[in-house]
Amino acid sequence: MTARLRVVVADDERPARSFLVALLRSFEDVVVVGEAATGREAVAMIEKEKPDLAFLDWQMPELDGLAVVRQLRKQSVPLIAFVTAYDEYAVRAFEVNAVDYLLKPVDKSRLRDTLNRAQDRMEQAELVVEPPSSAPAFLERIPVRHREEVVIVPVQQIASIVADGELLKITTTRNERHTITYRLKDLERMLDPGKFIRLGRGTLANVDQIGKVAVMPGGTHVAILGNGQKLPVSRIQSRVLRERLLKL
């Protein structure tokens, strides 16, 4: 399972808000974590839930969509997509680096494009991993708690690590499954980059365990591991995969 995009929707018109929420909930890789009917409610909801992406109606009581963004504390600003019945504000929307500007009524395929754009931008941000301050001492084993005991999992036996909300799902080369509470980006810093490759925003795979790569429509791929796992590769990482593994 890949990491799902956490989304907040703010619109003072209840039918429009409900319509957009229903569309978003039809996508398996999205979870709606909050709704707001005013600009002030949107600010409070975003600062509380810390979503990945916020869909903001441009015209709302108290604060309009642009004012919502400017009211947020810098560390609380998610990716932003504006939703409106008018196209006259589009240029101003992109002054705050909006991911997209959608016109009502929102089209499902157009909404999918917005979600893809947000996921790509998040992935690009997460791929900027700071180098360690001293000579790297890469992690060789991971302790995993199982009831009253701790299992030591050698890193070389790990086939994949997949983020699932606040948890990381570890699958070994023998298909043993373990769960730890940790941020994928933090764990990635401790792993040898020569041994593990990002397949997407929420997925790491052991390079030595990738036995086959299936080419999919749209330029993406599916990595097939030695333990039988099939892991989707994002559009951005498909390019990295081709450069790293699919060229002589």
C-alpha positions in Angstrom: 0.0 0.0 0.0 1.4 3.4 -1.0 1.1 6.5 1.3 -2.3 8.1 0.8 -2.6 11.8 0.2 -4.2 13.5 3.2 -6.6 16.2 2.0 -8.7 19.1 3.5 -11.6 20.7 1.6 -12.9 24.2 2.3 -16.0 25.7 0.6 -18.8 27.7 2.0 -21.3 26.1 -0.4 -22.3 22.8 1.1 -23.4 21.1 -2.2 -20.2 22.0 -4.0 -18.1 20.9 -0.9 -20.0 17.6 -0.7 -19.6 17.0 -4.4 -15.8 17.5 -4.3 -15.4 15.4 -1.1 -17.4 12.5 -2.8 -15.1 12.7 -5.9 -12.0 12.7 -3.7 -13.2 9.7 -1.7 -13.6 7.7 -4.9 -9.8 7.6 -5.2 -8.1 4.9 -3.2 -4.9 6.9 -2.7 -6.7 9.9 -1.1 -8.1 10.3 2.4 -10.2 13.4 3.3 -9.2 14.4 6.8 -11.3 17.5 7.2 -13.9 19.9 5.8 -14.4 23.6 6.4 -17.2 26.1 5.5 -15.4 29.3 6.1 -11.9 30.7 5.7 -11.3 30.8 9.5 -12.5 27.2 9.8 -10.1 26.3 7.0 -7.1 27.9 8.8 -7.9 26.0 12.1 -8.5 22.7 10.3 -5.3 22.9 8.3 -3.2 23.8 11.4 -4.8 20.9 13.3 -4.7 18.2 10.7 -1.6 19.2 8.8 -2.8 17.8 5.5 -0.7 17.2 2.4 -3.1 19.1 0.2 -5.9 21.7 0.8 -8.6 22.4 -1.8 -9.7 26.0 -1.1 -12.7 27.8 -2.6 -11.5 31.2 -3.7 -14.5 33.1 -2.3 -15.5 32.3 1.3 -16.9 34.3 4.2 -14.4 35.9 6.7 -11.3 34.9 4.7 -11.0 34.1 1.0 -8.8 31.2 -0.2 -5.8 33.4 -0.8 -6.1 35.0 2.7 -6.3 31.5 4.2 -2.9 30.7 2.8 -1.5 34.0 4.1 -2.9 33.4 7.5 -1.2 30.0 7.9 2.0 29.7 9.8 4.8 28.9 7.4 5.3 25.4 8.8 1.6 24.6 8.4 1.2 25.5 4.8 0.3 22.4 2.7 0.1 22.1 -1.0 -2.8 24.3 -2.2 -5.3 23.8 -5.0 -7.9 26.6 -5.5 -11.4 25.8 -6.6 -13.7 28.5 -8.0 -16.5 29.2 -10.5 -14.4 31.9 -12.1 -11.1 31.9 -13.9 -10.2 35.5 -13.3 -8.0 34.8 -10.2 -5.8 32.1 -11.7 -2.7 34.3 -12.0 -3.0 35.5 -8.4 -3.4 31.9 -7.3 0.0 30.9 -8.6 1.6 33.8 -6.8 1.4 31.5 -3.7 2.8 28.5 -5.7 -0.6 26.8 -5.9 -0.5 23.2 -7.3 -3.6 23.8 -9.4 -6.6 26.0 -10.1 -9.8 24.1 -10.7 -13.1 25.5 -12.1 -16.5 24.3 -10.8 -18.0 21.9 -11.4 -14.9 19.9 -10.9 -14.3 17.1 -13.5 -13.1 13.8 -12.1 -10.3 13.3 -14.6 -9.1 16.9 -14.2 -9.1 16.3 -10.4 -7.0 13.2 -10.9 -4.4 15.4 -12.7 -4.3 17.7 -9.7 -3.8 14.8 -7.3 -1.0 13.4 -9.5 0.7 16.9 -9.6 0.5 17.1 -5.8 1.9 13.6 -5.3 4.8 14.4 -7.8 5.6 17.6 -6.0 5.6 15.9 -2.6 7.8 13.1 -3.9 10.3 15.6 -5.3 10.5 17.3 -2.0 11.0 14.1 -0.1 13.7 12.9 -2.4 15.9 15.8 -1.3 17.7 13.8 1.5 20.4 15.7 3.4 23.7 13.9 3.4 25.0 12.8 6.8 27.3 15.2 8.6 30.1 12.7 9.0 31.2 9.5 7.2 28.1 7.3 6.7 27.6 4.4 9.1 24.7 2.7 7.4 22.1 0.8 9.4 22.8 -3.0 9.4 19.8 -4.3 11.4 16.4 -3.0 12.5 14.9 -4.0 15.9 11.2 -4.8 15.6 9.0 -5.4 18.7 6.7 -8.5 18.6 4.6 -8.6 21.8 7.1 -9.3 24.6 10.2 -9.7 22.5 12.3 -7.8 20.0 13.2 -9.3 16.7 16.4 -8.2 15.0 15.9 -7.9 11.2 19.1 -7.7 9.2 18.8 -4.9 6.6 20.3 -7.2 3.9 17.3 -9.5 4.3 14.8 -6.6 3.7 13.1 -6.7 0.3 10.8 -3.7 0.7 9.7 -0.9 3.1 6.3 0.6 2.4 4.8 3.6 4.3 1.2 3.1 5.6 0.2 6.2 7.4 2.4 6.6 10.5 3.7 3.0 10.1 6.3 1.3 8.0 5.6 -2.1 6.6 8.8 -4.2 6.2 8.7 -7.3 4.1 11.8 -9.6 4.0 13.2 -11.7 1.2 11.4 -14.7 2.8 8.1 -12.8 2.9 8.2 -12.2 6.7 6.3 -9.1 7.6 7.1 -6.6 10.3 5.7 -3.2 11.3 7.5 -0.3 12.9 6.5 3.3 13.8 9.0 5.5 11.9 9.2 8.1 9.2 10.3 6.7 5.8 12.5 9.7 5.1 14.3 9.4 8.4 14.9 5.6 7.9 16.1 6.2 4.4 18.9 8.5 5.6 20.3 5.5 7.6 20.2 3.0 4.7 22.9 2.5 2.1 21.7 4.4 -1.0 23.6 1.9 -3.1 21.4 -0.9 -1.8 17.9 0.8 -1.6 16.0 2.7 -4.2 12.8 4.8 -4.0 10.0 3.4 -6.1 7.6 6.1 -5.1 6.8 8.6 -2.4 6.1 5.9 0.2 8.1 2.9 -1.1 11.7 1.7 -0.8 13.0 -1.5 -2.4 16.2 -3.5 -2.1 17.9 -3.1 -5.4 19.3 -6.6 -5.3 15.8 -8.0 -4.9 14.4 -6.4 -8.1 14.3 -9.4 -10.4 11.9 -8.1 -13.1 10.5 -4.7 -14.2 7.2 -4.6 -16.1 6.5 -1.6 -18.3 3.1 -0.1 -17.8 1.1 2.5 -19.9 2.1 6.1 -19.4 5.7 5.5 -18.8 5.5 3.9 -15.4 6.7 0.5 -14.2 6.0 -2.3 -11.8 9.0 -3.7 -9.9 8.7 -7.5 -9.3 10.9 -8.6 -6.4 12.4 -12.0 -5.7 9.8 -12.7 -3.0 7.0 -12.2 -5.4 6.0 -8.7 -4.4 4.8 -6.4 -7.1 5.4 -2.7 -6.3 4.3 0.2 -8.5 6.9 2.7 -9.5 5.9 6.4 -9.7 6.4 8.5 -12.9 9.3 10.4 -11.4 11.1 7.3 -10.1 10.4 5.3 -13.3 13.0 7.6 -14.9 15.5 7.0 -12.1 14.8 3.2 -12.3 15.5 3.3 -16.1 18.8 5.1 -15.6 19.9 2.9 -12.7 18.8 -0.6 -13.6 17.5 -0.8 -17.2 20.6 0.4 -19.0 23.8 -1.5 -19.8 
